């Protein structure tokens, strides 16, 4: 289905659980998920209803996220069942890999197409500083297990001023996995930690590897990304002499890719997010709805997806104080109070772990 700007929406990210076993300062700075207990979790049945409805609108690529999706008690079964739905072209997963070693074999058997591992450093002390957990060895074990099972893996690193680009790239090269450096979005704590990806990443690699070239991925099949081809996704890939892997940049601010955005998101509490860079969310299935059968429920979900796709903005408004939101609250005297909030203020107050970023 195309949105009102002519973009084909064929990719859905589904946050299946909003808890996480890490507490990265830019994503989940407060220990909101103490002991990894989920506040919201999507059942396999509900996810399958969402996917079935989405395929009717031409959405064919699905990525399972969190929180940490491997905390979902039925994640392997979920992948297996999604893969059986007609119209589904790929199912991928984004994980911190702490639990990946114990799931890799089952995920491969379930038919997972690819796994993206979030890994911001390979230094154990720095990893503990970022995540508040001394679990880097488990992450590396998980990456190895997935590769050994034949699962295609990519490493995602969120850029900060402290990111060791050369160490991460060298690690990815040793494992034979592509690596993508992601510009930190100005959401929550991320609004104070951004760096310019091209300057930091390409600049660092250029000093060591010399010449590089931009990879033209048009018309090249990109199974590993969750898209028809790499041009349908946000990453721009580069190759360097002496590196046998690709280095990708995902730049939400410095390389704005809104005009080619093809995604929509579902949160673990059953909300639709047309754009990560907007505070606008919509009900997937209103609590007031009563259904006589699954067919009626599927119809309601399809209508909700259509509305969300139509509501998708032309571009994000990260840090855009020209955009305002109206917040209405009840007072003790039952009067309403209206406050104008700047978009940058709204985004800074959000928590990335709650919106499946």
N, C-alpha and C positions, 0 to 999 in steps of 0.2 A: 504493500500500500504506500502511496506517495503522500507526503504531508503537503501543507499549503504552499510550501516553497519549492516543491518539485523533487524533494529528496526521497529516494526509495528507502523505506524503513524495513530492513530485513534481518535485524540483529537485536536480540534481547538479552540483557543481563538480569539474572534473577538472584537476589540475595535470599538464600534459603534459611539463614539463621543470623541473628545480629550479635551473637556473642563471639568472643575471640580468646585464644589462649596466650596472646601477647598484648602488651600495652604500649605500642609505639606512640611516642609523644605527639606526632602530627596527626594521628588517626583516632586513637582511643586514650587520651592523656590521663583521664581519671579511671580508676579501676572500677568502671561501671559494671563489668561482668565478673564480679568476684566469683572465684571458683568455676569460671566458665559457664555459669548458668544463664541460659538464654531467656531474654525477656520476650522475644518473638521468634517463632519458628514456623516455617511452612511445611505442611504435611506433603507426603509424596502424592497423595490424591489431588490436593489443591494445585501442586505444581503441574501435574499432568493435565488438569483442566485448563490451566493458563497456557501451556504449550499447545494443546489442541486448538484452542481458540486463536492463538497467535498464528499458527500455520495457515489458518483460513484467510488471514490477511497478507500472506506472503512472507511472514517472518520465518526464516528457516535455520538461522544460526543462533545457538543458545549458549550462554556462559553462566555457570553457577558460581556465585560468590558468597561473601558473608558481610560482616564478621569473618569467621573461618569456616568454610563449608564442610571441611572434614570433621567438624564437631557434630554435624547433623547425624543422628543415629542410623539413618537409612540412606546415606549419600550414595553408596554403591548401587543399591537397588533403584534409586532415583535415576541415575545415569542410564542404567539398563532399560528402564521402562520408557524414558524419553526417546532413546534410540529406536524404539519399536514404533513410534508414532509416524504415520505416513507424512511426508513433507519435511521432516527434520533432516537437514543436511549435515550439521555438525553439532557436537556437544563438547564443550571445553570447560575447564575449571581453573579458577585462580586461587592459590593457596599459599600459606606461609611455609608449608612443607614440614612443619613439626611432626605431624601425624602421617606424612605421606608414605613412609616406609611400610607401615602396616596396612595401607590401602592400595598401594600401587598395583599389585597383582589382580585384586578384585576390580579395580577401575579399568585395567587393560581388558579383562574378560568381559566387563560391562560394555565395552566399545568406546571408551573415551577417545576423542580425537586429538586432544592436546592438553597440556597443563602449563600454565604460567606460574612461576614461583616468584613470590615477592621476597627479594633479598637485597638489602641496602648496603651491606658490608660483609667482608669475609674475615674481618678481625673480631675475635671473640669478645674482647672487652668493649669494643665499639658496638657490637651487636647487642650486648647486654645493656649498654647505655641507651640505645635506641628503643629496645623492646621491653626492657625491665626484666628480661628472663635470660638465663645462661643456657640457651638451647641451640646454639649454632651447630653443634655436632649432630644433633637430630635432624636439622635442616639438610645438612650435607649428605647424611645417610639417606634421607628421603629422596633427594635429587638423584643420587646414585641408583636407588632402587627403581625409580621411575624409568631412568634411562636403560637399565638392565632389562626391564620388562618390555622395552621397545616403544615406550610412550614418547612422543615428541614434546620436548620441554623447551620453554623460553624462560629467561631470567628477566624480571622486572625490577629495576632499581629506582627508587624515588630520589631525586637529586636534592642535596643540601650543600651548603658551603663546605662541609667536611667530607663529602663523597670522594673516595679514592677510585677514580675512573679507571686507572691503569690496572689496579689490583683486581677489580671486578671483571674487567674485560679479559684479563689474563686467565682468571678462574673459569669464565664462560668458555674461552677458547680451549682450555684443557678438557672441559667436559663435552665440547662439541655442540654447545647450545648457543643460539642467538641470544643477544642481550639487548634490552631496550631501556634507555634512561628516560625517566618520566619527570616532566616539570611538575613541581609540587603545586597543587591547586590551592588558591587562597580560601580554603574552607577550614574552619576551626583553627587549630594552631598553625596550620600551613600558611596562613596569610602573612606570617613574619619570617618564613624560612626559604623563600624562593630564590633560585639562581637561573641564569639564562643558559638553557641546555646546550645550544649549538656552540657557544663560546667556550663553555667549560669542557664539554665532552670532546668535540672535534679538535679544539685547541690542544688538549692534553694528548690525544692520540696522534695528532699530526707531528708533534715534537719527537715521538718515538718511532712511528711507522712511516712517516713521510707522506707521499702522495696518497690520495684517496679519491673515490668517485661515488657519486650518488647512484643508487641502484634503481633503474627504471623497472618497476614491478608490474607495469600495465600488461594485462593479458597473461600474467604468470599465475598459475594456481598456487594458492597459499593456504594449504590445509591447516597449518599450525596456528593461524591467527583468528579463526572464527569468522572469516569473511570469504567472499568469493575469490578475491585476490587482495594483495596488500594495498592497492590503491583505494579499496573500499574501507580501509581502516585508517587510524590516525597516525600510524608510525611512518616516518621517513627513514629509509635504510641506506647505510653507507658501507662500503667495503674498503679495507686498507691492505696494502701490500704487506704480507707476512702474517695476516690474520685470516684464518680460514672460516670465520664466522661473520655474520652480519651484525652491525651495530645500528640500533634504531633509536630515533628520538621521537618522543611524544610531547608536543609542546602546546599546551592548552592556551597559553598566553602569548608567547613569543612566536608561535607558529600556528595561529588560530585556524582550526580546521572545521569550523561550524558548517561551512557551505557544503561539506561532503559527509556530515554526520548521518549515520544510518541506524542509530540505536535508540532504544527505549529501555527503561529500567523498572523492575518490580522490587519493592522492599520487603523485608521479612514480616512486616506487619500488614501486608496486603495493600500497599499503596503503589500507585504508578507515578514515576518521575519522568516527565517528558524530556527534561534537560538537567544534568547534574549542576550546571551553573545557575540554576534558578531555584527559589524556595517553593515554587508551585508544585503541589502534589495533588493527586486525584484518587478517589476511591476506586479500587479494582472491582470489588463486590460490596455494595453498601450493606451494612449490618441489618438494615430493615428489610432486605430482600428475603422472601420466602419462595422456595422453588418446589415445583411438583415433580421434576425429574432433572437428570443431568443435562438433557438437551436444552432445557430452559436456562439452566445456569450457564452453559456454554454461550448461549445467545447474549446473556447479560454481560459476560466477560468480553465478548467480541465488541459489543457496543462501547464498553468502557475503554477498550484499547483504541478503537476508532477515535473516540473523543480525545484521548491523550495524544495520539499522533497529530490530530488537527490542532491541538493546543501547543505543540512543540514550537518554541520560539525560533526565530531566524538565527540567533546567536546567543551565546551565554553573556551574562552580565557581571562576571567576576570583577570585583574592585570598581564597578561602575557606579559612582555616586550620583550619576544623572538619573538612575533608575530608582524609584522608591516603591515601597510596599506599604499598604495600610494595615495596621494592626488594631483590632477592636477588642476591648476587654470590658467585662462587667465590673462595676464598682459596688461597694457595700450598699449604696442607696439605689441599686438596680438601674443606675444610669449607665450609659455606654461611654467609654473613653476611647477616642481615636488618636493613634500616634503614627506619624510618618517615619518610616525607617529606611535608611539608605541601603541599597543592595549590598554594598561592601560590608556593612554592619551585620546584615542578616547572614551572609555567608561566613563571616568570622565567628558567629555564634553557633554554627552548625557543627555536628560531630560526624566525621567521615565514616566511622564504623557503623553508624546508624542508617546510612543511605547507600550502602553497597558500592562505594566509590572504587 
